[in-house]
């Protein structure tokens, strides 16, 4: 192409671009001309065209359509999201679980309460799980129990008491009288974090709750509470002060008039936790929780205590086990109903992060068999002198229920979900059938369909499809 031709083509391109820009400007001007003008006040009209005797006309009132006020700051316009619907996309792997229970006499029925996923039920030994709590305003569960005398009666304590830095709160105790189909809040709404809940084996209306109270501040609704009318009313039966709560309460399995409870003085803020103080301690009642005696000394560690977990052997009511957070902490055992104590074990595997664990469970039939839950799941068959590690899936174990009819039947709650064993802990059901994972962050990509990415608590990162395309 000659230089003259190149110059001609350049001028042609410039001309076309100017014509295109001119067309855009004209189109925009026309759109403005056709758009409705802003309403003018009578003062505006008079300023633009002064009225005279010849041109003055009767004033007319302009009526403009009513406009809906925009939502106030912090509010959501429901019309924007009204057509959107939630749907389950997964992933189907478990998240952190603290509260677990089975049902005596029904070996295939189990319940668990997730740290942020509500209450779930299985009727096929953990093969499938069904959510029971989706319609409730709270998702954090700290304790759960089924009445032995009426399996339709279930109580749930909301708000977990393993107060790590990223927990959610609860709003009291819930009750079901139809095996979890429906629920009713029955009080203790300001407890926020509940560590334990137990039901009298012979009377489903008698319930005790160990309420830790507010994790990030002081409050009065904390300590051990008792109801004798199914939650209609509650009595605070053990209380220290507004910065000390209760974290555990247990029956003597052979005599529900005898109870043990532990108080825990604890406070946390977003960047640290202060566990222990003069308010912490171990207590015993022999009159159904009406009065309590502080158990101290006689072999228990001196000085400041923190979190204490307790359990009474079903095979021998005089044998009490306690995991004690203290400078000289560890596993303590009493063989005389709590009058005197011996430190049986100070293994660091059992007592590390005591404020987060200190979970202990005595076997219902063997006096010398006891379980301690920590990062691993440990069992002793010699009264706490030595422990072996069980092959439970995942780690960071918090909940355990042992079937009193067959002690090989177990359900364990850990940071990977709820899992069931029928052979004393040798093998376990899957934790990859519970869509209860806790995610710290979630992100999406630009694929179609798009994918979701997240970092799960105490687990790996994971990617899942937002939906599946079926090709026909």
Beta strands, then each sheet from edge to edge (+ up, - down):
strand 1: 97-103
strand 2: 106-114
strand 3: 118-122
strand 4: 130-131
strand 5: 141-146
strand 6: 154-158
strand 7: 173-176
strand 8: 184-185
strand 9: 194-199
strand 10: 207-211
strand 11: 223-227
strand 12: 235-238
strand 13: 244-252
strand 14: 255-269
strand 15: 272-275
strand 16: 281-285
strand 17: 293-295
strand 18: 305-312
strand 19: 320-326
strand 20: 330-334
strand 21: 342-345
strand 22: 359-362
strand 23: 370-373
strand 24: 377-380
strand 25: 388-390
strand 26: 397-402
strand 27: 410-414
strand 28: 417-421
strand 29: 439-444
strand 30: 451-456
strand 31: 461-465
sheet 1: 1+ 2- 3+ 4-
sheet 2: 5+ 6- 7+ 8-
sheet 3: 9+ 10- 11+ 12-
sheet 4: 13+ 14- 15+
sheet 5: 13+ 14- 16+ 17-
sheet 6: 18+ 19- 20+ 21-
sheet 7: 22+ 23- 24+ 25-
sheet 8: 26+ 27- 28+
sheet 9: 29+ 30- 31+
end
